[in-house]
Amino acid sequence: MRFDKPLLAALAGALATIPYEILTRIIVSLGIGKYSVYQLASLIVTLNRPTATIGMLVSWIAGGTIAVLLYFALEKIGTDYLLLKSISISLLGWLILEAVYVWLIEGPKLVPARPVSDYFIELIGTIFFGFVLGLLLKSFVLKIKST
C-alpha cells in the first residue's frame, strides 16, 4: 500500500486542532477570554458572527496547511527535536493568523477588541497544537514506510 504522506500530514494538522479547541473552550468556560480557537477562526469568514462550525473548517485548513509546510520543511531540516520544531512552526502560524485577525476583524471594528487574555489563551492553545501535531507526525506520518 502506498501512503500519501503530505495528505496524512494535513490530516494530522486538522486533527491536532481538536484538542486545541477543547483546551481553549475549557479556558473560555472558566471566564478567561472571549473566543475559543474555532470561534475566533470563524471570524475570518463571518467577520462578526463567531460560529464553531465555520471555525472548525477554517482551523482544519490552517492546521493542515501548517502541518504540510512542516512536513516538507522536515525534509530539509531533519526530524530531530520534532516537538520543538512543531511548536515553533505553530507559533509562527499563530503570529501570522493573529495579524490577519487584527487587520481584518479588529482593525475595521467589526467586533470589539478582544481582551488581552484571549491572546494568551490562543498562545497556550497554539503551543498545545504544536505539541499534539508533533506527536501525530512522529507516530503516524514519519514512521510509515512507502512501498
Helices and strands as residue ranges (DSSP letters): H 5-29, H 37-46, H 52-77, H 82-101, I 102-106, H 116-136, I 137-141
